[in-house]
Amino acid sequence: MFDQVAMKSARTDSVAVLIAGDRPVYRASLRSLLDGVDALEVVEDVDTGPDTVAAIHRLRPDVVLLHVAPSSAATVEMITSIARHCPDTAVLIVSIAHDRETFLAAMRAGVRGYLSRGAPPQNLVLAIRIVQSGGLVFDSSTSEWVTEHLAQPARVVKPFPELTDRELEVLELVADGLGTAAIAHQLGLSIKTVRNYLSRIFAKLRLVDRAEAAVRARQAGLGH
């Protein structure tokens, strides 16, 4: 059995699922299982790594079913990337074993569910529907860690963690509509220095121009 947290009613339309894992045979078995379930559609199965994030960006599935090693920093980074760039996609991990630190890191990164690889098929299908509808679901073996995570005070997540504090400051002023000279004056910097910051911000966030930068910044909650 597994624990359910904040369960909501699942949608009645088809749930798009992307399967990701480093074992093709297991991915194939998952696909075979889910292909026979009504109102679930496996849109693709891919190897873990860059292909996973690229496929998610392209297909925008409702749920990513992620089969991963129990202790993988790369997994946490992947979940963080998915949560940042595809916030409507829920991540459900299926793992052979559970590691407390990786589990808690995955929770902080935004994972919606965490099941043992040996979970019964009906539990897996139900878990997909739960996370797709906005709920959380976890294997009972991790219930103590779930309680620990939920008891922790909420952390303020810094938007655009790839930016330095100064770059974030500049981006926030861009979101406020300030021009280069005004930003330089407010921060006590030269115009050339501000332009250098803007160039680095555009490169890191893959932005085309200042207008796109302002939109992205406001979407992330920056600006007044």
C-alpha positions in Angstrom: 0.0 0.0 0.0 1.0 3.6 -0.2 0.1 6.9 1.4 -2.0 9.6 -0.3 -1.7 13.3 0.5 -4.1 16.0 -0.7 -5.7 13.7 -3.2 -8.1 15.3 -5.7 -10.4 13.8 -8.3 -8.6 12.8 -11.4 -9.5 14.3 -14.8 -11.8 12.3 -17.0 -9.8 13.0 -20.2 -6.7 11.1 -21.3 -3.6 11.5 -19.1 -0.4 11.9 -21.2 2.5 10.0 -19.6 6.2 10.1 -20.5 8.3 7.2 -19.3 12.0 7.9 -18.6 14.6 5.5 -17.3 18.1 4.0 -18.0 16.8 0.4 -18.5 15.1 -0.1 -21.9 13.6 -3.5 -20.8 11.9 -1.9 -17.8 10.7 1.1 -19.8 9.2 -1.3 -22.3 7.4 -3.3 -19.5 6.0 -0.1 -18.1 4.8 1.0 -21.5 3.2 -2.4 -22.1 1.4 -2.1 -18.8 0.2 1.5 -19.3 -0.8 1.0 -23.0 -3.6 -1.2 -21.8 -5.1 1.3 -19.3 -8.1 3.4 -20.3 -7.6 7.1 -20.3 -3.8 6.9 -20.1 -1.6 7.6 -23.1 2.1 6.9 -23.2 3.4 9.7 -25.4 7.1 8.5 -25.4 9.7 6.5 -23.5 13.2 7.9 -23.3 16.5 7.3 -21.7 17.3 9.5 -18.6 19.5 12.5 -19.3 19.3 15.4 -21.8 16.8 13.4 -23.9 14.3 13.4 -21.0 14.2 17.2 -20.5 14.1 17.7 -24.3 11.2 15.3 -24.7 9.3 16.9 -21.9 9.8 20.4 -23.4 8.5 19.1 -26.7 5.6 16.9 -25.6 4.5 18.6 -22.4 3.1 15.4 -20.8 0.8 15.5 -17.7 3.0 13.1 -15.8 6.7 12.0 -16.1 7.2 8.4 -14.8 10.9 8.5 -13.8 12.7 5.2 -13.1 16.0 6.1 -11.4 18.8 5.0 -9.2 18.0 5.6 -5.5 20.9 8.0 -5.0 21.4 10.3 -7.9 22.2 14.0 -7.8 21.5 14.1 -11.5 17.9 13.0 -10.8 17.3 15.9 -8.4 18.7 18.3 -11.0 16.4 16.9 -13.6 13.4 17.3 -11.4 14.4 20.8 -10.6 14.6 21.6 -14.3 11.2 20.0 -15.0 9.6 21.9 -12.2 11.1 25.2 -13.4 10.4 24.9 -17.1 7.3 22.7 -17.2 5.4 23.4 -14.0 2.3 21.7 -15.2 4.1 18.4 -15.5 4.0 16.1 -12.4 7.0 13.9 -11.7 6.4 10.4 -10.2 9.5 8.5 -9.3 9.7 4.7 -9.4 12.9 3.4 -7.6 14.4 0.1 -6.6 15.4 1.5 -3.2 15.0 4.6 -1.1 17.7 6.9 0.2 16.6 9.5 2.8 18.8 12.4 1.6 18.0 11.9 -2.1 14.3 11.5 -1.3 14.1 14.7 0.7 16.1 16.5 -2.0 13.6 15.2 -4.6 10.7 16.4 -2.5 12.3 19.9 -2.2 12.9 19.8 -6.0 9.1 19.3 -6.6 8.5 15.6 -7.1 4.8 14.7 -6.7 5.2 10.9 -6.0 7.7 8.3 -5.0 7.0 4.5 -5.3 8.9 1.3 -5.0 9.6 -0.5 -8.2 7.8 -3.5 -6.9 4.5 -1.6 -6.4 1.5 -3.5 -7.7 0.3 -2.3 -11.2 -3.0 -1.0 -9.8 -1.1 1.2 -7.3 1.1 2.6 -10.1 -1.9 3.5 -12.2 -3.7 5.1 -9.3 -0.5 7.0 -8.4 -0.3 8.5 -11.9 -3.9 9.7 -11.7 -3.3 11.2 -8.2 -0.3 13.2 -9.2 -1.8 14.3 -12.4 -4.8 15.7 -10.5 -2.6 17.7 -8.1 -2.2 15.3 -5.3 0.9 13.7 -3.7 1.4 9.9 -3.3 4.3 8.0 -1.7 5.2 4.5 -0.8 4.4 3.7 2.8 8.1 2.9 3.4 8.8 6.6 2.9 6.0 7.9 5.1 8.3 8.9 7.9 10.4 11.0 5.5 7.2 12.6 4.0 6.2 13.7 7.6 9.7 15.1 8.1 9.5 17.0 4.9 6.0 18.4 5.6 7.1 19.5 9.1 9.9 21.6 7.8 9.3 25.3 7.3 8.7 26.3 3.7 11.8 27.5 1.9 11.9 30.6 -0.2 13.0 29.4 -3.6 15.2 31.8 -5.4 14.1 32.4 -9.0 16.7 31.7 -11.7 19.3 30.0 -9.4 21.8 30.1 -12.3 22.0 33.9 -11.8 24.2 35.6 -9.3 22.6 37.9 -6.7 23.8 41.0 -8.7 22.5 39.6 -12.0 19.1 38.9 -10.3 19.1 42.5 -9.0 19.6 43.8 -12.6 16.9 41.5 -14.0 14.4 42.7 -11.4 15.1 46.3 -12.4 14.5 45.2 -16.1 11.2 43.8 -14.9 10.4 47.2 -13.4 10.9 48.8 -16.8 14.2 50.6 -16.1 16.6 51.3 -18.9 20.3 50.6 -18.9 21.2 54.1 -17.7 18.6 54.1 -14.9 19.8 50.6 -13.7 23.4 51.9 -13.6 22.4 54.9 -11.6 20.3 53.0 -9.1 23.0 50.3 -8.5 25.9 52.7 -8.6 27.5 51.0 -11.6 28.8 52.1 -15.0 26.6 51.7 -18.0 29.2 49.3 -19.5 29.0 47.1 -16.4 25.2 46.9 -16.6 25.4 46.0 -20.3 27.9 43.2 -19.3 25.4 41.9 -16.7 22.6 42.0 -19.2 24.6 40.0 -21.7 25.4 37.3 -19.1 21.7 37.2 -18.1 20.6 36.8 -21.7 23.1 34.1 -22.3 22.3 32.1 -19.1 18.5 32.3 -19.6 18.7 32.1 -23.4 16.8 35.3 -23.9 16.6 37.2 -27.1 16.1 40.7 -25.9 15.2 43.0 -23.0 11.4 42.6 -23.7 11.6 38.8 -23.3 13.8 39.3 -20.2 11.1 41.5 -18.6 8.3 39.0 -19.4 10.3 36.0 -18.0 11.2 38.0 -14.9 7.7 39.1 -14.2 6.4 35.5 -14.7 8.9 34.4 -12.0 7.6 37.0 -9.6 10.2 39.7 -10.0 9.4 43.3 -10.3 7.1 45.6 -8.3 
